[in-house]
Amino acid sequence: MKAEASELREQIAGRLRMARETSGLSQGQVAKRLEMHRPTISEIEAGRRRVSAEEIAVFAELYGIDANWITEGSKRSLGDNDKILLAARQLSKLKDKDLDRLMHLIQMLRGIGGQNEPG
């Protein structure tokens, strides 16, 4: 039972770290917004500190994701809106040149623009 709790804490820690990184926030920025110390965020993301249900709700709100995803992970994947928001955050960090290249790639994959459209 103790091993299962430790494994679950590590999984939650990893999802919190991934959500923070996807949100484009540093541990320091998260700590400031949640009025915590940065080492506390580090301990949480390393799985060395337990996270309360209230804290999970606050992290979910800050990161714009579903709290169930933090606790359940693969049992419940990110919803479509969550995926779109996470993707938009990453896209907003791209340089214009890279964004144009990505849009071109998306068009090619979808068969838009005549390059991959069926005969």
C-alpha positions in Angstrom: 0.0 0.0 0.0 2.8 2.4 0.9 4.5 1.7 -2.4 1.3 2.4 -4.3 0.9 5.7 -2.6 4.5 6.6 -3.4 4.0 5.7 -7.0 0.7 7.7 -7.3 2.5 10.7 -5.7 5.2 10.4 -8.3 2.7 10.2 -11.1 0.9 13.3 -9.9 4.2 15.1 -9.5 5.1 14.3 -13.1 1.7 15.5 -14.4 2.0 18.7 -12.4 5.5 19.3 -13.8 4.3 18.6 -17.3 1.3 21.0 -16.9 3.5 23.7 -15.5 6.1 23.4 -18.3 3.3 23.3 -20.9 1.8 26.4 -19.4 5.2 28.1 -19.9 5.6 28.9 -16.2 8.7 28.6 -14.1 8.6 27.1 -10.6 9.3 30.6 -9.3 6.3 32.0 -11.2 4.0 29.3 -9.9 5.2 29.7 -6.3 4.6 33.5 -6.5 1.1 33.1 -7.9 0.2 30.4 -5.3 1.9 32.2 -2.5 4.3 29.3 -1.9 8.0 29.1 -1.7 9.8 27.9 -4.9 11.4 24.9 -3.1 7.8 23.8 -2.2 6.9 23.6 -5.9 10.2 21.7 -6.5 9.4 19.2 -3.7 5.9 18.7 -5.1 7.1 18.1 -8.6 9.8 15.7 -7.4 7.1 13.7 -5.5 8.7 14.3 -2.1 5.7 16.4 -0.8 2.1 15.3 -0.8 -0.4 17.6 -2.5 -3.8 18.2 -0.9 -7.1 18.1 -2.9 -7.4 21.9 -2.4 -3.9 22.4 -3.8 -4.7 20.2 -6.8 -7.7 22.3 -7.5 -5.6 25.5 -7.4 -2.9 24.0 -9.6 -5.6 22.9 -12.1 -7.1 26.4 -12.2 -3.7 28.0 -12.6 -2.7 25.7 -15.5 -6.1 25.7 -17.1 -6.6 22.0 -17.0 -9.0 19.5 -15.4 -8.1 18.4 -11.9 -9.1 14.9 -12.7 -6.3 14.7 -15.2 -3.8 15.6 -12.5 -5.0 12.8 -10.2 -6.0 10.1 -12.7 -3.7 10.7 -15.7 -4.2 8.1 -18.4 -7.5 6.9 -16.8 -8.8 10.2 -18.1 -7.0 12.0 -20.8 -7.0 15.7 -21.3 -10.3 17.0 -22.7 -10.4 18.6 -26.1 -10.6 22.1 -24.7 -7.6 21.3 -22.4 -5.6 20.0 -25.3 -6.4 23.1 -27.4 -5.4 25.4 -24.6 -2.1 23.6 -24.0 -1.3 23.6 -27.7 -2.2 27.3 -28.0 0.2 28.1 -25.2 3.0 26.3 -27.0 2.2 27.9 -30.3 2.3 31.3 -28.8 5.9 30.8 -28.0 6.9 30.1 -31.6 8.6 32.7 -33.8 6.6 33.8 -36.8 8.9 31.9 -39.2 8.5 28.6 -37.2 4.7 29.2 -36.9 4.5 29.6 -40.7 6.4 26.4 -41.3 4.1 24.6 -38.8 1.0 25.9 -40.5 2.4 24.7 -43.9 3.0 21.2 -42.4 -0.5 21.1 -40.9 -1.9 22.0 -44.3 0.1 19.3 -46.0 -1.0 16.7 -43.4 -4.7 17.7 -43.9 -4.4 17.7 -47.7 -5.2 21.4 -48.0 -3.6 23.5 -50.7 -3.6 20.9 -53.4 -0.3 19.1 -52.4 -1.9 16.0 -50.8 -5.4 16.2 -52.1 -6.7 13.1 -53.8 -6.8 13.2 -57.6 
